[in-house]
């Protein structure tokens, strides 16, 4: 006999060999042992999960010539050795007729079947008709079969297998016992593949078999068909085929999930350029945009399940490594954000099916993921915060003016436009520093001061020392004394005047240089926020974990302009340019209660704001930190 594919070679011949359908096999074995045999059965479910196989096993058990309870057949399982079992297994039994209902679906074929059913079986106990793809039979043909199915001869049994039971008329379904088959679980498919790999003397990695089981998508037959193809294309070592995950991905045209993890990291960080670069590499490598979108949908689904139930949930039918990967990605988003991203990618996947420029539509869909990160939840819009005049989403940014050079022993500040976020949680009132007002050491914001024509935004070192340890350390590193007045430009330029590093700087040096560059660029709030974070170097990327502030406020503070300054400074230092700002776990950086506000400070002005007081009263909240985001 010629070669048999794995799906046929390892087709179950007993109820115990069927994987994942215990609810069906248990019921049928009990019916056989109690002699409660129905005259009509409907087996429905996913493709390749054992519907026709179980129909054949039932036929063997009904016509088996060995008595139940004998040494050769102690249970209702067919013996598999008698003439009837052998003929049914080989497909040449006279009294077991398999009909492809997809081609024999007309009324004439059903009339012939009905006429032949009146005659007794030639040799066996029952005449059994197995109708595969029964939903293809026409309504007229079903009507011709209806009377025979309602009152069949005692020796006739009908078994119908279908993937669409809803297409079978209700009059037919009500006259049959309906068994709904389940999709085979991932673990059951994986165990079967391991057993077959051992029997076939195939060396297979666990990740490779997990990929095959996942590709089966609940169908044992599909998984075995892909495994057959993978063995044929696998390299031979010591006379044994070797299956690897990389070879199977190449065979199926799949992309490693590590790629989608990096894509979603770029989405979480708002890095549009990096996202497009990754997609460009994938498309140039020959991956189809529609296939990429389908795999991204599956990965996002797994991420959502990991967010809902954790990495060990049964909702994830993937390997252990992929569970951990999905759980890591789930930490970057909230449940609402993952749901929204999944909806966007699903809509993009649907669009790709009837679009000619598939790459352009996929790029647009991925950019929508980043744009969606900037949306404010409806709860924030309805909370009344905007009614207090704090949000100014429609206000255009004022034209920036170059900063004058300061005549001082310190290096002069470069002429860099001052940019700041357009949104502020405070009204126009409140003690702050006005442009052109000098502030001496020990004075507080809001106090009177004489104007100085040569300095635009002077600040005192003592103010920085009271803000964050990061800015205090920055001021000390530049050589300014505590009672000395200086500008933000002077604070930033002093450390930059040092010689360029010849090797990769340390984390603290990178933190210091990036903070100074942000201060020089006018992003003092971003410098304070990042300076208080936990900085780590993870491979080729710089990871900053920030705690104690919501995601929306982080996005407003570390905006696109601030990110550009950070990347330029990282490039100047020779540090990794891949930046990932993520929320902290809450263990390394815990938010401490805010100290008592100083009279005339911005903290006192914020706490005195009626809107803030009302919010504290409603939500029983406390103010831990105050960040000034007003336009300078």
Secondary structure per residue as TSV (DSSP state, phi and psi in degrees):
chain	resnum	aa	ss	phi	psi
A	1	X	-	360.0	142.5
A	2	X	-	-70.8	-178.3
A	3	X	-	-67.4	137.3
A	4	X	-	-108.1	134.5
A	5	X	-	-66.3	159.1
A	6	X	H	-61.7	-34.9
A	7	X	H	-64.0	-31.1
A	8	X	H	-89.1	-36.8
A	9	X	H	-64.7	-38.4
A	10	X	T	-107.0	30.1
A	11	X	-	-70.3	129.6
A	12	X	-	-60.5	142.1
A	13	X	-	-115.6	-1.6
A	14	X	S	-137.9	158.4
A	15	X	G	-60.0	-37.2
A	16	X	G	-66.9	-20.8
A	17	X	G	-84.0	-12.4
A	18	X	-	-78.5	127.4
A	19	X	-	-96.2	133.0
A	20	X	S	82.1	7.3
A	21	X	-	-127.0	45.3
A	22	X	H	-62.7	-34.4
A	23	X	H	-66.0	-27.9
A	24	X	H	-83.5	-50.0
A	25	X	H	-64.3	-37.4
A	26	X	H	-64.4	-42.8
A	27	X	H	-65.4	-42.6
A	28	X	H	-68.5	-39.0
A	29	X	H	-66.1	-38.4
A	30	X	H	-64.6	-38.8
A	31	X	H	-64.9	-38.8
A	32	X	H	-67.7	-42.1
A	33	X	H	-68.6	-29.6
A	34	X	T	-95.4	1.2
A	35	X	T	58.6	36.7
A	36	X	-	-102.6	75.2
A	37	X	-	-96.7	123.5
A	38	X	-	-82.6	161.3
A	39	X	S	-93.1	-6.6
A	40	X	E	-149.1	134.6
A	41	X	E	-130.9	144.4
A	42	X	E	-122.5	120.7
A	43	X	E	-108.4	115.4
A	44	X	E	-124.7	154.2
A	45	X	-	154.3	-174.6
A	46	X	S	-59.6	159.0
A	47	X	T	-69.7	147.9
A	48	X	T	66.3	32.5
A	49	X	S	-117.6	4.8
A	50	X	S	111.0	19.1
A	51	X	H	-66.8	-55.0
A	52	X	H	-67.9	-33.8
A	53	X	H	-61.6	-46.8
A	54	X	H	-67.0	-34.0
A	55	X	H	-60.9	-40.1
A	56	X	H	-68.7	-38.7
A	57	X	H	-65.0	-39.8
A	58	X	H	-62.9	-40.6
A	59	X	H	-62.6	-41.4
A	60	X	H	-65.3	-40.9
A	61	X	H	-66.3	-36.4
A	62	X	H	-70.7	-38.8
A	63	X	H	-100.8	5.0
A	64	X	-	-61.6	135.6
A	65	X	S	-85.9	-6.4
A	66	X	S	-91.9	131.8
A	67	X	-	-71.1	143.5
A	68	X	T	-68.5	132.6
A	69	X	T	99.7	-8.9
A	70	X	B	-78.6	163.2
A	71	X	T	-57.5	-33.3
A	72	X	T	-76.4	-23.1
A	73	X	B	-143.6	79.0
A	74	X	S	-74.5	-21.1
A	75	X	S	-122.8	172.7
A	76	X	S	-65.9	-3.0
A	77	X	S	-61.3	141.5
A	78	X	-	-64.2	148.3
A	79	X	-	-70.7	-32.9
A	80	X	S	80.3	-1.1
A	81	X	-	-117.1	-20.7
A	82	X	S	-71.3	172.6
A	83	X	H	-64.2	-42.7
A	84	X	H	-64.5	-45.4
A	85	X	H	-62.6	-40.3
A	86	X	H	-65.1	-44.6
A	87	X	H	-66.2	-41.5
A	88	X	H	-64.6	-40.5
A	89	X	H	-64.3	-36.6
A	90	X	H	-82.0	-11.7
A	91	X	T	84.4	18.1
A	92	X	-	-122.2	27.3
A	93	X	-	-75.0	139.5
A	94	X	S	-73.7	-37.1
A	95	X	S	-96.5	3.7
A	96	X	E	-117.6	106.7
A	97	X	E	-107.9	117.4
A	98	X	E	-98.0	128.2
A	99	X	E	-122.9	130.6
A	100	X	E	-83.9	101.6
A	101	X	T	-70.3	-11.9
A	102	X	T	-71.0	-29.9
A	103	X	T	-106.0	-27.7
A	104	X	S	-105.0	68.1
A	105	X	-	-111.7	-3.8
A	106	X	S	-86.1	173.2
A	107	X	H	-70.2	-30.7
A	108	X	H	-66.0	-44.2
A	109	X	H	-64.6	-38.0
A	110	X	H	-70.0	-33.8
A	111	X	H	-64.5	-41.3
A	112	X	H	-62.9	-42.9
A	113	X	H	-61.2	-41.4
A	114	X	H	-65.6	-39.8
A	115	X	H	-67.8	-39.9
A	116	X	H	-70.4	-25.6
A	117	X	H	-68.2	-18.5
A	118	X	T	-71.0	-22.9
A	119	X	S	-86.3	147.4
A	120	X	-	-69.2	156.8
A	121	X	-	-63.8	151.3
A	122	X	S	-69.4	-40.8
A	123	X	S	-140.5	-39.1
A	124	X	S	-85.4	-179.6
A	125	X	S	-74.1	-39.9
A	126	X	-	-125.0	149.8
A	127	X	E	-100.3	117.0
A	128	X	E	-115.6	129.7
A	129	X	E	-110.5	121.7
A	130	X	E	-108.7	111.3
A	131	X	E	-102.0	107.8
A	132	X	E	-87.6	143.6
A	133	X	T	54.4	52.1
A	134	X	G	-66.1	-21.8
A	135	X	G	-68.0	-10.9
A	136	X	G	-79.5	-13.6
A	137	X	S	-66.7	139.1
A	138	X	-	-71.9	161.0
A	139	X	H	-62.1	-38.7
A	140	X	H	-64.6	-39.1
A	141	X	H	-67.2	-39.6
A	142	X	H	-62.5	-39.3
A	143	X	H	-64.3	-35.3
A	144	X	H	-68.5	-28.1
A	145	X	H	-87.8	-12.4
A	146	X	H	-59.9	-48.5
A	147	X	H	-65.8	-40.5
A	148	X	H	-66.0	-38.1
A	149	X	H	-71.8	-28.0
A	150	X	H	-75.9	-41.4
A	151	X	S	-130.9	70.2
A	152	X	-	-78.3	162.9
A	153	X	-	-61.9	155.5
A	154	X	T	-64.3	-20.9
A	155	X	T	-96.4	3.1
A	156	X	E	-109.9	135.8
A	157	X	E	-133.7	129.9
A	158	X	E	-105.1	134.4
A	159	X	E	-130.5	119.9
A	160	X	E	-114.0	127.4
A	161	X	E	-109.0	134.1
A	162	X	E	-153.5	151.7
A	163	X	S	-98.0	-8.1
A	164	X	-	-133.2	76.8
A	165	X	G	-65.9	-22.8
A	166	X	G	-67.1	-18.4
A	167	X	G	-83.6	-9.9
A	168	X	S	-82.4	131.3
A	169	X	-	-56.4	145.9
A	170	X	H	-62.1	-30.0
A	171	X	H	-64.9	-30.1
A	172	X	H	-78.4	-44.7
A	173	X	H	-63.7	-34.9
A	174	X	T	-70.3	-14.9
A	175	X	T	-99.6	4.1
A	176	X	S	-128.7	159.7
A	177	X	E	-86.5	124.7
A	178	X	E	-103.2	122.9
A	179	X	E	-112.8	120.0
A	180	X	E	-96.2	116.9
A	181	X	-	-84.0	146.5
A	182	X	-	-94.4	153.2
A	183	X	-	-64.4	140.4
A	184	X	-	-70.7	135.0
A	185	X	-	-68.0	154.3
A	186	X	H	-58.4	-44.3
A	187	X	H	-65.3	-35.7
A	188	X	H	-67.5	-42.2
A	189	X	H	-64.5	-42.1
A	190	X	H	-63.1	-41.9
A	191	X	H	-63.7	-39.7
A	192	X	H	-65.3	-40.6
A	193	X	H	-66.2	-37.3
A	194	X	H	-65.0	-40.9
A	195	X	H	-63.9	-43.2
A	196	X	H	-67.9	-38.8
A	197	X	H	-61.0	-39.1
A	198	X	H	-67.0	-41.6
A	199	X	H	-67.5	-33.8
A	200	X	T	-87.8	2.2
A	201	X	T	56.5	51.5
A	202	X	-	-112.7	130.6
A	203	X	E	-87.8	117.2
A	204	X	E	-132.8	135.1
A	205	X	-	-71.3	152.7
A	206	X	H	-62.7	-39.2
A	207	X	H	-65.0	-34.8
A	208	X	H	-66.8	-45.4
A	209	X	H	-65.7	-34.6
A	210	X	H	-64.9	-37.5
A	211	X	H	-63.6	-41.6
A	212	X	H	-64.7	-42.0
A	213	X	H	-65.3	-38.8
A	214	X	H	-68.9	-37.2
A	215	X	H	-67.3	-25.7
A	216	X	H	-64.6	-25.4
A	217	X	T	53.8	46.8
A	218	X	T	86.0	-1.7
A	219	X	-	-110.5	118.1
A	220	X	H	-65.7	-39.7
A	221	X	H	-64.4	-41.0
A	222	X	H	-63.5	-42.3
A	223	X	H	-63.1	-40.0
A	224	X	H	-69.3	-34.4
A	225	X	H	-66.1	-42.6
A	226	X	H	-67.9	-37.3
A	227	X	H	-64.2	-40.4
A	228	X	H	-58.8	-43.7
A	229	X	H	-67.6	-38.1
A	230	X	H	-66.7	-38.9
A	231	X	H	-64.2	-38.6
A	232	X	H	-65.6	-29.8
A	233	X	H	-98.3	-1.5
A	234	X	S	-78.2	149.7
A	235	X	E	-70.3	155.9
A	236	X	E	-107.0	126.9
A	237	X	E	-130.0	121.2
A	238	X	T	56.7	37.2
A	239	X	T	78.6	6.4
A	240	X	E	-122.4	137.5
A	241	X	E	-70.4	140.0
A	242	X	E	-116.8	118.1
A	243	X	E	-100.1	126.6
A	244	X	-	-122.0	156.5
A	245	X	H	-65.4	-37.5
A	246	X	H	-63.9	-40.5
A	247	X	H	-66.3	-38.2
A	248	X	H	-71.0	-38.3
A	249	X	H	-63.0	-41.3
A	250	X	H	-65.1	-38.1
A	251	X	H	-65.1	-41.9
A	252	X	H	-87.3	-5.9
A	253	X	T	70.4	28.2
A	254	X	-	-94.0	158.4
A	255	X	-	-107.4	136.8
A	256	X	-	-57.8	143.5
A	257	X	H	-66.7	-17.2
A	258	X	H	-61.3	-31.0
A	259	X	H	-66.0	-43.5
A	260	X	H	-69.9	-29.0
A	261	X	H	-63.7	-42.5
A	262	X	H	-67.3	-36.6
A	263	X	H	-61.0	-45.0
A	264	X	H	-74.2	-26.5
A	265	X	H	-64.3	-40.6
A	266	X	H	-64.9	-36.3
A	267	X	H	-64.3	-45.5
A	268	X	H	-63.1	-34.1
A	269	X	H	-86.3	-3.8
A	270	X	T	70.5	28.6
A	271	X	-	-95.5	88.0
A	272	X	H	-66.4	-43.3
A	273	X	H	-62.7	-44.8
A	274	X	H	-64.6	-36.2
A	275	X	H	-62.6	-44.4
A	276	X	H	-68.2	-33.1
A	277	X	H	-65.1	-43.2
A	278	X	H	-62.1	-43.7
A	279	X	H	-65.2	-37.5
A	280	X	H	-62.7	-40.0
A	281	X	H	-64.0	-39.7
A	282	X	H	-66.6	-45.6
A	283	X	H	-67.2	-41.1
A	284	X	H	-66.2	-23.7
A	285	X	T	-78.3	-4.0
A	286	X	T	101.7	7.3
A	287	X	-	-78.2	135.4
A	288	X	-	-73.3	133.2
A	289	X	H	-57.9	-38.1
A	290	X	H	-65.6	-40.2
A	291	X	H	-66.7	-38.4
A	292	X	H	-62.4	-43.5
A	293	X	H	-64.1	-39.6
A	294	X	H	-64.5	-42.3
A	295	X	H	-68.4	-35.6
A	296	X	H	-66.4	-36.7
A	297	X	H	-60.4	-45.7
A	298	X	H	-63.6	-40.6
A	299	X	H	-67.0	-40.4
A	300	X	H	-65.6	-36.6
A	301	X	H	-62.1	-44.9
A	302	X	H	-63.6	-37.3
A	303	X	H	-62.8	-41.7
A	304	X	H	-64.8	-41.9
A	305	X	H	-65.5	-37.4
A	306	X	H	-66.2	-34.6
A	307	X	H	-68.0	-36.8
A	308	X	H	-77.5	-44.1
A	309	X	H	-120.1	1.5
A	310	X	-	86.8	173.0
A	311	X	T	-68.3	-23.5
A	312	X	T	-98.3	10.6
A	313	X	-	-67.7	149.5
A	314	X	T	-74.1	-9.0
A	315	X	T	-69.3	-16.0
A	316	X	-	-99.7	114.8
A	317	X	-	-103.1	61.9
A	318	X	S	-139.6	174.0
A	319	X	-	-73.6	171.5
A	320	X	H	-64.5	-40.5
A	321	X	H	-63.7	-40.8
A	322	X	H	-70.1	-30.8
A	323	X	H	-61.7	-45.5
A	324	X	H	-63.8	-38.0
A	325	X	H	-65.2	-44.7
A	326	X	H	-63.4	-37.3
A	327	X	H	-66.3	-37.6
A	328	X	H	-64.3	-42.8
A	329	X	H	-66.3	-34.9
A	330	X	H	-63.8	-25.8
A	331	X	T	-68.9	-19.5
A	332	X	T	-80.1	-16.8
A	333	X	S	-132.9	161.3
A	334	X	-	-86.0	169.2
A	335	X	H	-61.0	-40.0
A	336	X	H	-65.7	-38.9
A	337	X	H	-68.1	-41.2
A	338	X	H	-63.9	-40.8
A	339	X	H	-62.1	-43.7
A	340	X	H	-64.6	-41.8
A	341	X	H	-62.5	-39.8
A	342	X	H	-64.2	-39.9
A	343	X	H	-64.1	-40.7
A	344	X	H	-64.3	-44.6
A	345	X	H	-70.0	-36.3
A	346	X	H	-62.7	-42.9
A	347	X	H	-65.3	-38.3
A	348	X	H	-63.8	-41.7
A	349	X	H	-62.3	-40.5
A	350	X	H	-63.8	-39.3
A	351	X	H	-65.5	-34.1
A	352	X	H	-66.0	-21.5
A	353	X	T	-70.1	-23.1
A	354	X	T	-130.5	27.0
A	355	X	-	-112.6	145.3
A	356	X	S	-82.3	-47.8
A	357	X	-	-87.4	78.2
A	358	X	H	-66.2	-36.7
A	359	X	H	-62.1	-43.5
A	360	X	H	-62.5	-41.0
A	361	X	H	-70.8	-34.0
A	362	X	H	-67.6	-41.7
A	363	X	H	-60.6	-42.7
A	364	X	H	-63.0	-41.3
A	365	X	H	-63.3	-39.6
A	366	X	H	-70.6	-35.2
A	367	X	H	-66.0	-31.9
A	368	X	H	-62.6	-30.7
A	369	X	H	-62.2	-41.0
A	370	X	H	-71.0	-41.8
A	371	X	H	-63.6	-34.8
A	372	X	H	-66.4	-24.0
A	373	X	T	-65.8	-21.3
A	374	X	T	-90.7	-0.4
A	375	X	-	-74.6	141.4
A	376	X	-	-87.9	137.1
A	377	X	-	-61.5	149.0
A	378	X	H	-62.2	-27.0
A	379	X	H	-62.6	-37.8
A	380	X	H	-68.6	-37.4
A	381	X	H	-68.8	-32.5
A	382	X	H	-89.6	-4.2
A	383	X	T	-76.8	-10.6
A	384	X	T	92.3	3.6
A	385	X	T	-65.8	-40.6
A	386	X	G	-65.7	-26.6
A	387	X	G	-68.5	-21.2
A	388	X	G	-82.6	2.7
A	389	X	T	83.2	8.4
A	390	X	-	-74.8	-41.9
A	391	X	-	-87.8	132.8
A	392	X	-	-128.5	64.1
A	393	X	T	-66.3	-25.7
A	394	X	T	-95.4	-2.9
A	395	X	-	-77.1	127.1
A	396	X	-	-72.7	150.6
A	397	X	-	-72.9	136.5
A	398	X	-	-69.2	154.6
A	399	X	-	-65.1	131.5
A	400	X	-	-81.0	149.9
A	401	X	-	-119.2	143.7
A	402	X	-	-64.4	147.7
A	403	X	-	-86.3	129.4
A	404	X	-	-65.1	155.6
A	405	X	-	-78.8	138.2
A	406	X	-	-95.4	128.4
A	407	X	-	-83.1	99.6
A	408	X	S	-156.3	162.6
A	409	X	S	-62.1	-21.9
A	410	X	S	-78.5	162.1
A	411	X	-	-62.0	145.1
A	412	X	-	-76.0	146.8
A	413	X	-	-75.8	140.4
A	414	X	-	-72.8	154.2
A	415	X	-	-82.8	93.1
A	416	X	-	-118.5	128.9
A	417	X	-	-61.9	139.2
A	418	X	-	-86.6	120.7
A	419	X	-	-117.1	143.4
A	420	X	-	-147.3	153.8
A	421	X	-	-60.0	146.8
A	422	X	S	-81.3	-9.6
A	423	X	-	-100.7	141.8
A	424	X	-	-144.0	137.2
A	425	X	S	-81.4	2.4
A	426	X	S	-115.7	157.4
A	427	X	-	-78.2	-178.8
A	428	X	S	-67.6	-23.3
A	429	X	-	-82.8	163.0
A	430	X	S	127.9	146.8
A	431	X	S	-70.1	114.8
A	432	X	-	-141.1	-178.9
A	433	X	-	-94.3	127.5
A	434	X	-	-87.7	152.4
A	435	X	T	-64.1	128.8
A	436	X	T	92.1	0.4
A	437	X	B	-98.8	128.7
A	438	X	-	-85.0	139.9
A	439	X	-	-127.6	114.0
A	440	X	-	-82.0	165.6
A	441	X	T	-61.4	134.5
A	442	X	T	88.9	-15.5
A	443	X	-	-78.8	161.8
A	444	X	-	-113.5	155.7
A	445	X	T	-59.2	139.6
A	446	X	T	97.0	-11.9
A	447	X	S	-78.5	158.9
A	448	X	-	-72.9	145.2
A	449	X	-	-152.2	155.3
A	450	X	-	-81.1	145.2
A	451	X	B	-71.0	147.8
A	452	X	-	-125.7	125.8
A	453	X	S	-81.3	-22.5
A	454	X	S	-94.6	-2.6
A	455	X	-	-129.1	131.6
A	456	X	S	-85.7	-51.8
A	457	X	S	-133.2	72.9
A	458	X	E	-74.4	146.4
A	459	X	E	-136.5	159.1
A	460	X	E	-99.6	146.4
A	461	X	H	-61.5	-36.9
A	462	X	H	-62.1	-31.3
A	463	X	H	-67.0	-39.7
A	464	X	H	-68.5	-37.2
A	465	X	H	-65.6	-28.6
A	466	X	T	-86.3	-7.0
A	467	X	T	-87.1	-66.5
A	468	X	-	-142.3	152.3
A	469	X	H	-59.2	-30.4
A	470	X	H	-62.7	-48.0
A	471	X	H	-69.8	-33.7
A	472	X	H	-63.2	-43.5
A	473	X	H	-65.6	-35.5
A	474	X	H	-63.6	-43.3
A	475	X	H	-64.8	-40.7
A	476	X	H	-67.5	-35.6
A	477	X	H	-66.3	-26.5
A	478	X	H	-82.3	-13.6
A	479	X	T	95.3	6.3
A	480	X	-	-80.6	140.5
A	481	X	-	-81.5	164.9
A	482	X	T	-63.9	-34.0
A	483	X	T	-95.6	16.5
A	484	X	-	-101.7	136.4
A	485	X	E	-88.4	136.3
A	486	X	E	-149.9	166.7
A	487	X	E	-101.0	162.8
A	488	X	H	-61.1	-35.9
A	489	X	H	-62.2	-43.5
A	490	X	H	-65.5	-36.8
A	491	X	H	-63.0	-36.7
A	492	X	H	-83.2	-34.9
A	493	X	H	-77.1	-31.2
A	494	X	H	-54.8	-51.8
A	495	X	H	-70.1	-23.5
A	496	X	H	-75.3	-17.2
A	497	X	T	-75.4	-10.9
A	498	X	S	-68.0	164.1
A	499	X	-	-64.5	145.2
A	500	X	-	-64.4	139.5
A	501	X	-	-67.3	144.9
A	502	X	S	-93.1	-13.8
A	503	X	S	-135.7	173.7
A	504	X	-	-63.4	122.2
A	505	X	-	-71.9	167.3
A	506	X	-	-77.4	171.2
A	507	X	H	-61.1	-43.2
A	508	X	H	-64.8	-38.8
A	509	X	H	-65.1	-40.5
A	510	X	H	-65.2	-43.8
A	511	X	H	-58.7	-43.7
A	512	X	H	-64.3	-47.3
A	513	X	H	-67.1	-41.0
A	514	X	H	-65.0	-41.2
A	515	X	H	-62.2	-42.3
A	516	X	H	-64.0	-40.4
A	517	X	H	-64.3	-38.1
A	518	X	H	-66.8	-41.0
A	519	X	H	-62.5	-43.2
A	520	X	H	-61.9	-35.9
A	521	X	T	-81.6	1.6
A	522	X	T	90.0	9.2
A	523	X	-	-104.3	64.3
A	524	X	H	-65.8	-39.6
A	525	X	H	-63.0	-41.9
A	526	X	H	-64.3	-37.5
A	527	X	H	-64.3	-41.3
A	528	X	H	-65.3	-43.8
A	529	X	H	-64.4	-47.6
A	530	X	H	-71.5	-32.8
A	531	X	H	-64.3	-28.5
A	532	X	T	-86.5	-2.2
A	533	X	S	-85.1	173.8
A	534	X	E	-99.2	115.4
A	535	X	E	-98.9	130.0
A	536	X	E	-138.9	152.2
A	537	X	E	-104.8	113.9
A	538	X	E	-115.3	93.4
A	539	X	T	65.8	-120.1
A	540	X	T	-99.0	21.9
A	541	X	E	-134.6	153.8
A	542	X	E	-104.3	121.1
A	543	X	E	-112.4	127.1
A	544	X	E	-121.5	117.7
A	545	X	E	-100.1	125.1
A	546	X	E	-117.2	130.7
A	547	X	-	-121.3	161.0
A	548	X	S	85.2	10.5
A	549	X	S	-148.9	141.3
A	550	X	-	-68.0	162.3
A	551	X	H	-65.5	-39.5
A	552	X	H	-65.2	-41.5
A	553	X	H	-67.0	-36.1
A	554	X	H	-62.6	-40.5
A	555	X	H	-65.7	-35.3
A	556	X	H	-71.6	-34.7
A	557	X	H	-79.3	-53.9
A	558	X	S	-91.7	78.4
A	559	X	-	-89.4	-172.5
A	560	X	H	-62.8	-39.0
A	561	X	H	-64.7	-40.3
A	562	X	H	-66.6	-39.4
A	563	X	H	-62.2	-37.8
A	564	X	H	-63.1	-42.0
A	565	X	H	-64.2	-41.1
A	566	X	H	-62.8	-43.9
A	567	X	H	-66.0	-39.5
A	568	X	H	-62.8	-40.5
A	569	X	H	-69.4	-38.6
A	570	X	H	-63.4	-40.2
A	571	X	H	-64.2	-37.9
A	572	X	H	-65.7	-35.0
A	573	X	H	-81.5	-10.7
A	574	X	T	77.3	16.0
A	575	X	-	-86.0	164.3
A	576	X	-	-57.0	131.5
A	577	X	-	-86.5	-5.0
A	578	X	E	-83.8	113.8
A	579	X	E	-111.9	135.4
A	580	X	E	-135.1	111.8
A	581	X	E	-102.5	115.4
A	582	X	E	-127.1	156.9
A	583	X	E	-70.1	142.2
A	584	X	-	-76.3	162.1
A	585	X	-	-75.6	-13.3
A	586	X	S	93.4	0.9
A	587	X	S	-99.4	-44.0
A	588	X	S	-73.7	-41.3
A	589	X	S	-121.7	106.7
A	590	X	-	-105.7	137.7
A	591	X	-	-73.7	122.8
A	592	X	-	-94.2	152.0
A	593	X	-	-60.1	146.5
A	594	X	-	-72.0	139.9
A	595	X	-	-67.8	165.2
A	596	X	-	-59.9	130.2
A	597	X	-	-67.5	145.5
A	598	X	-	-83.8	143.5
A	599	X	T	-58.7	130.5
A	600	X	T	83.3	-0.3
A	601	X	S	-82.8	169.7
A	602	X	H	-68.3	-28.5
A	603	X	H	-63.8	-42.7
A	604	X	H	-65.9	-39.0
A	605	X	H	-64.8	-37.7
A	606	X	H	-68.1	-43.8
A	607	X	H	-68.7	-25.2
A	608	X	H	-83.0	-9.2
A	609	X	-	-65.2	128.9
A	610	X	H	-58.7	-34.5
A	611	X	H	-65.7	-41.9
A	612	X	H	-65.9	-42.1
A	613	X	H	-62.8	-40.3
A	614	X	H	-65.2	-40.8
A	615	X	H	-64.4	-40.0
A	616	X	H	-65.2	-34.7
A	617	X	H	-71.2	-41.7
A	618	X	H	-70.6	-46.8
A	619	X	H	-96.1	3.0
A	620	X	T	52.7	47.5
A	621	X	-	-106.0	166.6
A	622	X	-	-127.6	147.3
A	623	X	-	-90.4	118.1
A	624	X	-	-95.2	-32.9
A	625	X	-	-152.0	154.6
A	626	X	-	-128.8	126.2
A	627	X	-	-117.3	125.9
A	628	X	-	-86.8	112.3
A	629	X	-	-113.0	17.8
A	630	X	-	-71.1	153.9
A	631	X	-	-65.9	131.3
A	632	X	-	-88.0	360.0
